Amino acid sequence: MTDSHRKRRYSIGLTALTAIWGLLLTVFSVLPIRYFNKISLLTAEGLKWLLNLLFASSGSKDYHYLMIMIAEIALLMAGYAVLAGLFWYVFGGWSGRRRAPVISMGCTIALAAANLFLGMLLQNKPFRIIDFFLNILGGLTALAALSLFGYLLNRFPRILNRETISYVFFGVLSTLVNMMAYGVCYNTFGLHNLVSNAIAWVAAVLFAYAVNKLFVFQSHKDTAAEALREFGLFIGARLLSFGVDEAMMWLMVDVGHINGGFSKILANIIVLIMNYLFSKRIIFINSPNSD
């Protein structure tokens, strides 16, 4: 398949996806309001579970209402944020077309307004300008983020490239694995802070090695000895950063009595930077993408 055919198929697929997503938003807008309330409640319960897992957060009635409000705002913004992002791709934002954000925002506003009036017409929903404002804010936020990212990508190609972007992406996933494992051990099972941190470290390291080797640095070793050496270096570097992680958690949680979840976020930021430098300069130095 030639590049032109591949690009054409990609463009058709992306246009179809945008149309389907817009149709889903329209269908959602004409459903009875109770369905939105149910989805908001389920989203709020999910947020409460996650925050309680990570931070052992409160379960008061005010806290419950706050989670529902956050869930409603997130839902109203997220759908049109995705739509605006899809429009941005369809109209050539990724290739640098300057008018793409403006056209995308116009299409997003038009569909949001149409869906608002359809809901009022077919379901007698009340006119809520705040809902429309949040829809537009979601689209505007997505377009601003994409435009800024595109500018930075073109302005700093040596810093923002496939390797660094994929490392940050999988680094965030590794951090989530680390924090989820820590939250389960510490807040759910009541294990000691440092024991919970050690278990979380093992889970995150195994996940990180797999994704760094396969997707980030795309390292390929010809012999078992080379692969074992690479794995050994990876474990050694992670043990060093684990020592930093443990020291920070001890200082912040056991000595400073800072919330375990917040402490874990700060420690993971430091560890993420350390691990990239180790992986880039020492462990995967012979990989094809490390130059």
Phi, psi and omega in degrees: 000129181285164180298323181295319177294321180295317179295323180294316178296320178297317180296317179296316180297319180292321177295318178297318179297320178297317179296318180296317180295319177298321178295320178297319177296322178294314178300317180298325183289336182260003174283154176304149185299336182296332179291320176296320179296321178294317179295320178297319180295317178297319178296318179297319178296322177295319177296318179298317179298316182294315181293324177292324178296317185275321190239002183052051189282169184290157178240030183290166180295320178298322179296320178298314179295324178296318179295321178296318180296316178297319180297317180296316179297316181297318180294318181294328180275321190295317183301316182277341172294316177296317180299314180297321177296320177294317176302319181300317177293315183299320184270015171087021179298324182293332180271004174096011179294121187291332183276352183302314179298321181293314179297318181297317179294320178299316179295321179295315179297317181298315181290321178298318179294317179298317180293324178298314181287329175296318178297320178293321184285315187269332183240005182055036178289145179291152177283113180241102182296332180295325177296315179298318179298318180291324174302312181293320179298321177298314178296318181295319179297316180297316181293322178296317180295317180294319179294318178296317179296318178297320178296313181296325180296319178282330183281324184232068184294334180283334179268314180259100179219183183305318184293310183291322180294315179293327178295316179297317180300307181287335174294321176296318178297319178297321178296320177296319176301315180299312184290322179295316179296319178296316180297318178298313183290315188277311185271331182269310183265351176071025178288161180300149182308309184288327176294316178299319180295322180293317179296318178298322180297315180300313181298316182290324181294316179297318178295316183295321181297316182298312184286326178293319181291316187276320191248322186279297183265350176048054183276134178231121180252140184278333184235161178294325180297318179294320179295319179294320178298316179299314180296320179297317176297320180297313180296318179299316179295320180290329175295320178295313179292332176295322176300319176296318179300311181298318180297318179294318179295321179295314181295317185280317186272306186282326181265310184274349180056038175273149180307135183299322181294315178295321178298321181294322179297312181297315180298321182291329177296314179297315182295323180300317179293315179300315184293325177296316180297318177297313183294319183288317189263340187236309193280304185257034186294334180267005180285155185296340184254016184261003181286000000 
